[in-house]
Amino acid sequence: MDDFRVFYDESEDILYLTKEGQEAEIEELSPGVNAELDMEGNLIGVEIFHASSLLKDVIKLIENKLQTA
């Protein structure tokens, strides 16, 4: 995962994890979460739609950890 970059589109509320490669296929992992694969089936991206809702518990946990640090 070292070569993945993270982008957040606030206006669309989509979190992207991506790396170099040409997308050939998209697999829906669960509603609102897609995996992007290259021609060899390697993971080159993850899209999380409605990210603020789906990750709200994770965000709260991170905020709490930061406040106690």
C-alpha positions in Angstrom: 0.0 0.0 0.0 3.1 2.3 0.1 2.5 3.4 -3.5 -1.1 4.4 -3.1 -2.2 8.0 -2.8 -5.3 9.2 -1.0 -7.6 11.9 -2.4 -10.9 13.2 -1.1 -13.5 15.0 -3.2 -15.4 16.9 -0.6 -18.1 18.1 -3.0 -18.9 14.6 -4.1 -18.0 13.0 -0.7 -15.8 10.3 -2.4 -12.6 9.0 -0.9 -10.1 7.7 -3.5 -7.1 5.4 -2.9 -5.2 5.1 -6.1 -1.9 4.2 -7.7 -0.4 4.2 -11.2 -2.1 1.9 -13.7 -4.8 1.7 -16.3 -8.2 0.7 -15.0 -9.7 -2.3 -16.9 -12.4 -3.5 -14.5 -14.4 -2.3 -11.5 -15.7 -4.7 -8.9 -18.3 -3.6 -6.3 -17.0 -4.8 -2.9 -20.1 -3.6 -1.1 -22.7 -0.8 -1.8 -20.7 2.4 -2.2 -17.2 0.7 -2.2 -15.6 -0.2 -5.5 -12.2 -1.8 -6.3 -10.5 -0.8 -9.6 -8.4 -3.5 -11.2 -5.8 -3.4 -14.0 -5.6 -5.9 -17.0 -3.8 -8.4 -14.8 -6.4 -8.2 -12.0 -4.1 -6.1 -9.7 -5.7 -3.6 -7.4 -5.0 -0.1 -8.5 -7.7 1.8 -6.8 -10.5 1.9 -4.3 -13.5 4.3 -4.4 -15.6 5.0 -1.3 -18.8 6.9 -2.0 -20.5 8.7 0.8 -17.2 8.4 2.6 -18.1 10.7 5.5 -21.1 8.5 6.4 -19.4 5.2 5.8 -16.3 6.2 7.8 -17.9 8.3 10.5 -17.1 5.7 13.3 -13.5 5.5 12.1 -13.2 9.3 12.0 -14.6 9.6 15.5 -12.0 7.0 16.7 -9.2 8.9 15.1 -10.4 12.2 16.6 -10.6 10.7 20.0 -7.1 9.2 19.7 -5.7 12.6 18.6 -7.4 14.5 21.5 -5.8 12.1 24.1 -2.4 12.2 22.5 
